[in-house]
Amino acid sequence: MPEHHETILIVDFGGGLARSVVHAIRDRQVYSEVISCARFEKEKASLGDAVRGLVLVGDGKLEAAGGLVELPVLKITNPEFEASLDHFLFEVCHCRRDWTVDAYIEESVEQIRQTVGDKKVLCGLSGGVDSSVSAMLVFRAVGEQLTCVFVDHGFMRKNEPERVKRMFSGEYNIPLVFVDAADRFIARIEGELDPELKRKAIGEEFIRIFEDEANKVRADFLVQGTIYTDVIESGEDGKVVKSHHNVGGLPDRIQFEGIIEPLRVLFKEEVREVGRKLGLPSEMVDRQPFPGPGLAIRCLGGVTREKLEILREADAIFREEIEKQGYREAVSQYFAVMTGLQSVGVTDGARTYDYTIALRAVKTDDFMAANPVEFPWSFLRHVTERITTEVPHVSRVVYELTGKPPATIEWE
């Protein structure tokens, strides 16, 4: 839990309401966290004085709450809970409205400075929202003690490597090491069909390259862009800075004094708000989520340079049209997928046997559940015509209507 903030602890008994409750409480400028009922029973005696009240979400009952037995308790079992929150937070628990973006930035900067001192910090920069906001926050705290490393693995969207270099090195003067490793990565996974093996191969290659750069910089701390959704899913706590000897996947021989996770207690929209306050432009702050392995896992089955280039161009057209038609702010994530499926088509009166591109667009509050976006058919027809006309070797375009669950947002 962040220091100096009163906390409402949400004990989750299941049922899917906990995320809505924590968002509603934070919207009222009161800090709150989610904890499973099993973990609460194990750790209730050590949760500290910051906890001002408990919200029990779902059907369940706590055992004796130990040191927290005197705390106010609100029970929520259905989605109609909003009316009861204000009274509970401000009349019963007497919470302060102190959970604000400005306060969080100020506290995080001070905490990072105290932790780092005069030592060096390394940040793996992907160009995504989380790593970009993390880098800006740490740079505000320690300046040129931070070095960012951007590894171009060849699976980025159209023009993205150039944009990252221009923004961070050019506009913000953040020390940036740019590594062009596209040939290495593509050679490593070319022809690999299994999505998990593709992910593993890309991860291993990234580790080797990152290890080389980390050894050159000789940094004491590593920045990671973990956000609170990751924390909830992993069942860990919400500390911003934690002691750690190695990073998930990094070899043990890369030793860091600690891991800095400046966004660890923030949801995605809160991360975006911090980015805006730090001066990041809308094109960066409102950027769509993008997987670490990039287009390699949006290219189903074997990856080739030809299929990557087809996908990159189709994806750029879809994104361009969404922004041109004003749909960008209404859609949480949108992208194209190279299905690898070939089918018969006709171009200029001649038979073709070319690829099928799938388009995916979803709306979500927290990326833990999502619904497909229902675009007008005229818009989808227009995008389809552009892709099949402008992108070589595409004979068919389809639009996916599956939600999450049962599907995941990404195809691989």
N, C-alpha and C positions, 0 to 999 in steps of 0.2 A: 504494500500500500504506500502511496506517496506520503512523504512527511508533511505535517502541518495541515492535513485535510481530514475533517470529520468524515467518517465512512459509514454508509449503509451497506450491510452485508446481505447479499441475496443468497439464500440457501436453496439450491435447486433439487427438487424431488422428481424432476422429469416432467414431460408434457409439452415442452417447447415454448413456454411463456417467459422464461428467465431472461432471454436476450431483450425482449420487448420491455421488460420491467427495468433492466439496467439502463437502457437507452432513455426511458421516460424519466428516470431519476436524474441522470446526468443532464438531460435537457433542462432540468430545473436548477442547474448549477450546483448540484450536490454530488460529491464523488460516491460511486458505488462499485462493488465488485461482485462477481458470481463465484460461488464455491459449491461443489457437489455436497449432498447431504453426508455421504460417506467420509469425505475429507474433512468436513466440518466437525464430525464426531471425533475424529482423530486429533484435530488441531485446535479445538475450541478454547482450550486453556491458555494458548499462546498467541491469541490474535491481537492483543494489545488494547490500549486505552482509546485508540482513535475510533473504534466501532461504537456508533451511537444508537444503532437499532438493527433489528433483524427483519428481513422480509422472507417468509417461507413461501416458496412458489411450487404449486403442484400438490398432489395428494400425498401427505406424509406427516410424520410426527417426530419431533426431536426427543431424544433422551434428555436427561437433566443436563442443562447447559453449563454446568460448572461455574466459572467466573463470570459468564455472560448471562446468568439466570435472571439478573435484575434488569436487563435491557428490554426496551419496548419491542413488541413483536407484532408484525402485520402479516396476516395470512391471505394469500392470493391463490385462487383456484380457477378463475375464468378470465377471459380477455377484458372484461368490463371493470378494470381496476383503477383507471385514471382518477376517478372522482375521490378515491380514498387516499391518494398519495400526498396531496398538499397538506391535509390535516395531519397525517402521520409524520411527515418530514419536518414541518415547521411548528405545529402546535404540540405534538407529542415528543418528538426527538429534539426540537429546537435547533435544527441544523442551520448553519450559515450558508449563504449562497456564494461560496468562494471557489467553486470549480470553474475557472475561466481559462481561456487560451492564454491571455497575457500572463496570468499568474503561473501557469504551467511552464511557459517558456522561461520566465525569470528563475523559477525554482530549478528547472532542469539545467540551465546554463550554469548556475552556481554549483549545483551538485557535480556536474561534469568537471568544472574547474577544480573543485576540491579533490576529486578523485584522481585526475590526471596530473595535476601539478605542472611540472615543466617537462614531462615525458612526451613521447611521440605516440600518435594515434593513426591507425590504418583503417580505411573504409573501402569495402568492395562496392563500387558504384555501378548499378545496373541501368540507371536512367529512369527507373520506375519511381512511383510516388514515395514509397517507404524509404528506399535507400537515399533518394534525393533530399527528402525532408530531414532524415537522420544526419546526412552530411552537412546540411545548412545549419542545423542546430548545434552540432559539435564544432563546426567552423566558427560560429558566433562565440562559442565558449573558449576555444583555445587557438583560433587563428591558424597560422602556418605550422603549428605542431601537428596538424592533420594532413595526411596524404591520402588522396583517393586513387583507387586503381579501377580502371574500366577495361574489361576484357571483351573485345569484339569477337564473338565466336562464330560469326557468319550467319546467325539465325535471327538477327534483329529485323524489325520492320523497316520499310523503305525510308531511307535518309536518317534513321535514328542515331547511328554512331556519330555522324557529323553534327547532329543537333546537340548531343551530350557534350562533345568537345567544345562547341561554340558557346554553350551556356555556362558550363562550370569553369572551364579554363579561361575563356574569353571574357564573359560578362561578370563573373563573380571572383575571378582570380584565385580560385581554390587550387592548390597544388594537385595536379592530375597526371597520373601515369597512364598512357593509352597503349594498349597492347593489341595489335592486329594479329589474331590467331585463327582467322577463318579457315585457312587451308588445313591447319592441324585438326580442327574440330570436324570439318566435313570429311576428311580422310578417315578419321577415327570411327565415324558412324555410318559411312556410306554403305548401303546395302543391308543394314541391320533392320530386322522386321519387328522385333519385340520392343514395345514401348518402354518397359522397365529397364531393359538392357541399354536402350538409347539414353535414357535418363542417367543411368549409372555411368556409361562411357563418357557422357558430357560432363558429369560431376567429377569424375576422376581426372579428366583432362584439365578442367578448370582448377582443380586442386593443385596439380603440378605447376601450372602457370602462376597461380596465386602464391604458391609457396616460394617460387623464384623471386617474385616481386616483394613479398613480405621479408625475405631474407635480405634483400637490398635495402629496404627502408629501415629494418631493425626496429619496428614499432613495439611499444610496450602494451598498448591496448588495441583491441579490435572493435569496430562498430558493427552492430547488426541491426537490421531494420525490422525486428520482431514487433508485431502489433498485438493488441489485446485479444483479437480473434484467435491468433495462434496460441496464446496463453490459455484461453478457455478450453481449446481443443486438446491441449497437452496436459491440462490439469495442474500447471505450475502456478507460482505466485506472480505478483505484479511488480516486482522490484525493477527500478530503472537501471541500476548498475549492480552486477553480481560478479563475484569472483569465479573465475573459470580458467582451466588450463588449456583447453583446446576447443575448437569450434566443431560443431557437428560435421563430420566428414573430413576435416583437416587432419593431416598426419600429426601424431603426438610430438614429432620433433619441432613443429611450429609452436613455440611456447609464448603465451601472452600472460601478462600479469592480471589482466581482467578483461571482461567483455562489457562493452557499453551498449545498452539497449534503450535509447532515449525515448522510444515510442511504445514501450512495452505495456503501458497502461491505457493506451489510446485505441479507440475504434477507428476504422478507415476514415470516416467523415471528420473525426477530430484531428486526424493526421493532416487531412487536407486543410482544415482551418489553421493549424499551426503553420503549414507551408505558406498560406496566404499572408499570415502575419509576418513571416520571415522574408516576404518579398518575392517568392517564386511566382512566375507567371502562370496564368490559367492553363496554358498548354501543357505545363508540367504538373501542376497541382491536380487538375481534373483528368489527368491521363488515365487511360484504361489499364486495369491490371494486366500484367504480361508475365507468363511463366518464365522461370529461370532458364530452362532449355530452349525457350523462344519458339520460333517457327518449326523447329525440329519435331516438336510433339503436336504441332498442328498439321504436320505432313505425315499422314497415316502410313504405316508400313515402312518400306525402304525409302531413305532420303537420298535424292540426287540433286545436283546443282540445277538441273532443268526444272524439277518439281518445286524446288525452293523459289526459283525466280518466278514461276507461274503463280505460286501462292502469294509471294510478296506483292506482285502487281495487282492481283485480284483483291487482296486485303486492302491495299491502298485505295482502290476504287470504291469499295464498300464504305470505308471510313470517310473518304472525301464526300460521298453523297449523303451520308448521315449528317455530317457537319453542315453541308450546303443547304439541306432541307430543314435544318433547325431541330433535329432530333437528339443532338448530342447530350443535352442535359437531362433528357427524359429516359436515357438508356444507360444502364450501369456498366455494361461490357458488351462489346461487339467485335466480331472478327470473322475471317474466312478460314476454311479448313480444306486442305488438299486431301480428298478422300482416297486417292489412289485408284479409284474405280474408273475404268475406261468403258465407254459406250459408243455406239454408232451414231454418227451425226452427218449433216450435210452442209458443206460450205462451197459456195459458188457452183452448185450443181454437182459437186464431187463428194463421194463417200469419205467420211473421216472416222477415225477411231481414237477419240481423245478423252481428256480427263473430265471428271465431275468435281466441281467446287461446291462445298456446303457453306452457307452463311448462318451465323449464330449471333443472336442478340438477346440479352436478358435484362430484367429489372430486379434489383435486390436491395435490401437495406444493409445487409452485413455479409453477403457472399456465402452464408451458411445455408441459405435456401434461396431459390430464384425462380422467376416465371419468365416464359418467352415473351418477347415484345411483339405485339400484333400490328405490324406496319400495314399501311394501305397497299393493296395489290398493285396499284399503279407505280408505287415506289419500288417494290420488289421487281416488277417487270422492267423498269428502267435500269436498275442496277444489273439485272441479268443481261439485258441487251448490251450494256457497256462492257461487261466482263467478257461475254462471248464474242464481241466485236473487236475489242482492243487487246485482249490477252491471247496470245497464240496457244493452240493445243487445248482449249477448253470447249467442250461441246455441250455441256449441261451444267446448270446451276440449280441447287435445291436450297430450301430454307427449313431449318430445324425448329420444331414446335414443342420439344420436350423440356419439362421443368426440372429443377433440382429440389428434392429427389423426383423421380428415380435416377435421372442421369446426373453426372457431374457437369459443371460448366464447360470445362475442357473435354476434348474427346479422348485424349490419351493422358 
